[in-house]
Amino acid sequence: MKIQADVSTLDILGHLIIWFIIIIVTLGIGAFFLPYSFSKFIINRSTLIDDRGVARKMTCNTDLFGNIGHVLLWIVISILTCGLGYAFYVYKIWNYSLNNTTIE
């Protein structure tokens, strides 16, 4: 089995521009939501290809409102650790996103 991501450069550029604007408008608070969007962005454009060559779409089932508690907890941790907690936060988000991914 292998995973194949189909992400174009223009998709990436558009995603980054939107999130850059969101982070500026929210005075940096949007940076705590960006990793969720990033992981969902990649996972939803990925397929799992089995040994017979059958492709199955991956779907990340996270949403903004389900993440609020997780985001608030990590904002506090990041503030208390002077930003060092954010590095751990990014790994935890990928863990959370992959645990909430289904394969169709």
Buried (B, 14 or more C-beta within 10 A) or exposed (E): EEEEEEEEEEEEEEBEEEBEEBBEEEEEEBBBBBBBBBBBBBBBBBBBBEEEEEEBEBBBEBEEEEBEEBBEEBBEBBEEEEEEBBEEBBEBBBEBBEEBBEEE
